[in-house]
Amino acid sequence: MHLPNLRVLACLKSRAFRNAPPSGRDTAGTFLRWTFLRAVFHRGYVLVSGLYFVIVAHLSATQIVVLATVMSLTLGLSDVPTGVWSDAFSRKWPLVIGHGLLAAGMMMTGLVTAYPLIVVTQVLWGLGWAFSSGADVAWLTDELARPDRIDRLLTTRARRDLAGSAAGLLGFGLLAWACGLATAVVVSGAGMAVAGVFVALWFAEDNFTPVAERLWSASLSIFRRGLTLSLRDREIRLVLAATMIINGAGVVSSLFPRQLVDVGFAGDPIPWYTGILIVAFGAGALALRFVEARIHGAGVARRTYALACVLGGAGLVVLARAPDAVVGGLGILLASGIAFNVTRAVSVVWVNRRTTSDVRATVHSFLSQAECAGEVVGGAGLAVVARTAGISAALVTSGTLFACTAAIVACSRGDRLSPSAGWRPRPGRGPVRPP
């Protein structure tokens, strides 16, 4: 009679020592639920903070671009050290710390209007993403332990992120309309803190073993192996280069609300902009569903990335020349809805399939650092263009960069070889070519 109780106690004890989620909470399902939850608060914050900067804080176009550049610079400087830490000591706890920093920066944004303090909020925002970057994909890949499923699951993750984004846009758009932008910004930060608690309680870490070496020597060894792989594998090099250009051009997304306000919203801009972004994310989800079913095919990643760049460039030109908010919304649908989301999802899958477990978070951090480097350089350049020639000229310049990236990727030899045909580092040693 007491045997079932003993079995339950034994199960609970085993689960507690493994730091595993409760029974029935599979790794993939837990990850996708968290992805949705984080996207709700992240995208809600992006929506209401973007309008908050324009309507409440009265920031200029140059100040907005500089904010994005500051965040990117912070992320770029801290990304690789946090990625190495994730490979050396834990994948779960950097995510928890990252959520705490994100929540602090988000809540502080809704409480201040002075530009220097707003800059501080973006520094916290950048640090939060640095701790999260790479650790999430590395955690999923190792804990799932299913190489045959990971590519499609990462694409599913991108779709789930868009679903959460749409929910966040709708929910926080309504909240901002009913309670004000500042309140909505603070609530989004509180929600991000809740997502961090979800990670702390529900993410297991059964398949990761912290390094047994000394802190400095272990971290340096992981950094060297990750850097060697990133430099020697030509497909990873291609993705890093394309990512730099795309994210440099994508800095203009922070100008989308300003451009739509300038061309003329019909009434209150909050419901207009919210509706446009929800439709755009719906288009992105449909595009990712198409990619998900075909991502394993030879050359699919390369062709998909190039096509997305073409659509993004066209969308930015349409937005730049839009006579009204409706046409401008069509440009946002192509650029923000399809191009930005598809290129990001494909780059993560493309890099992840060519990365080994011992340096996975570090290499993904290099991908994130490439994003930041592009945003810093692109932000500085596009800020000058926006200040001297106007927002429309900055959008056209960004569209041209998208077109150039499409040509580079389409003409490359990337994604023609199987992952096993590239360079691979042996743990603790230099790179070797497979036979």
Secondary structure, DSSP 4 states (H G I P E B T S, - for coil): --HHHHHHHHHHHHHHHHTPPPTT--HHHHHHHHHHHHHHHHHHHHHHHHHIIIIIS---HHHHHHHHHHHHHHHHHHHHHHHHHHHHT-SHHHHHHHHHHHHHHHHHHTT--SHHHHHHHHHHHHHHHHHHTTHHHHHHHHHH--HHHHHHHHHHHHHHHHHHHHHHHHHHHHHHHHH-HHHHHHHHHHHHHHHHHHHHHH----S-----S-HHHHHHHHHHHHHHHHHH-HHHHHHHHHHHHHHHHHGGGGGHHHHHHHH--SS-HHHHHHHHHHHHHHHHHHHHHHHHTTTTSTTHHHHHHHHHHHHHHHHHHHHHT-SSHHHHHHHHIIIIIIIHHHHHHHHHHHHHTT--GGGHHHHHHHHHHHHHHHHHHHHHHHHHHHHHH-HHHHHHHHHHHHHHHHHHHHTS-TTSS-GGGS-EEPTTS-EE---
